[in-house]
Amino acid sequence: MSWISFFEKQPEQGQGIWYYGEYIGVWAGEYCYSANDPVSPHLIFCHESPGVVDRMDAPWWMPDDGVMSRPIKPAKDYPEDYPNG
């Protein structure tokens, strides 16, 4: 599988994913879209430790099929379509 930019395509609600961010590394979690969240509607709840990040913290994702071992980080820390401010 290959990494997908959160700004190109979002996972399905409740989908298990692998996610990556430059400052957090690669983790397994679950995607949750929460339209009423005052900070970000795109949230990822970590399955491996307590924590929540959003797509700005982790701009890359790929489906977690439950079989694949921890993937290596993407070649680039940020996708081309990452907002620059």
For each residue, the residues with C-beta under 8 A, 3 or more apart:
1: 62 63 68 71
2: 62
3: 20 60 61 62 71 74
4: 8 9 60 61 62
5: 8 9 59 60 79 80 81 82
6: 9 10 42 55 58 59 60 61 79
7: 55 59 79 81 82 83
8: 4 5 79 81
9: 4 5 6
10: 6 31 33 42 55
11: 15 17 31 61 63
12: 15 31
13: 31 32 33
14: 30 31 32
15: 11 12 30 31 63
16: 28 29 30 47 63 64 66
17: 11 28 29 30 31 44 61 62 63 64
18: 26 27 28 29 61 62 63 64 68 70 71
19: 26 27 28 29 44 53 58 60 61
20: 3 24 25 26 27 58 59 60 61 73 74
21: 24 25 53 57 58 59 60
22: 77 78
23: 57
24: 20 21 27 53 57 58
25: 20 21 73
26: 18 19 20 70 71 72 73
27: 18 19 20 24 46 47 48 49 58
28: 16 17 18 19 46 47 48 64 70
29: 16 17 18 19 44 45 46 47 48
30: 14 15 16 17 44 45 47
31: 10 11 12 13 14 15 17 42 43 44 61
32: 13 14 43 44 45
33: 10 13 41 42 43
34: 37 41 43
35: 41
36: 41
37: 34 40 41 43
38:
39: 54
40: 37 43 54 55 56
41: 33 34 35 36 37
42: 6 10 31 33 54 55
43: 31 32 33 34 37 40 52 53 54
44: 17 19 29 30 31 32 52 53 54 55 58 61
45: 29 30 32 51 52
46: 27 28 29 49 50 51 52 53
47: 16 27 28 29 30
48: 27 28 29
49: 27 46
50: 46
51: 45 46
52: 43 44 45 46
53: 19 21 24 43 44 46 57 58
54: 39 40 42 43 44 57 58
55: 6 7 10 40 42 44 58 59
56: 40 59 83
57: 21 23 24 53 54
58: 6 19 20 21 24 27 44 53 54 55 61
59: 5 6 7 20 21 55 56 78 79 82
60: 3 4 5 6 19 20 21 74 79
61: 3 4 6 11 17 18 19 20 31 44 58
62: 1 2 3 4 17 18 71
63: 1 11 15 16 17 18
64: 16 17 18 28 68
65: 68
66: 16
67:
68: 1 18 64 65 71
69:
70: 18 26 28
71: 1 3 18 26 62 68
72: 26
73: 20 25 26 77
74: 3 20 60 77
75:
76: 79 80
77: 22 73 74
78: 22 59 82
79: 5 6 7 8 59 60 76 82
80: 5 76
81: 5 7 8
82: 5 7 59 78 79
83: 7 56
84:
85:
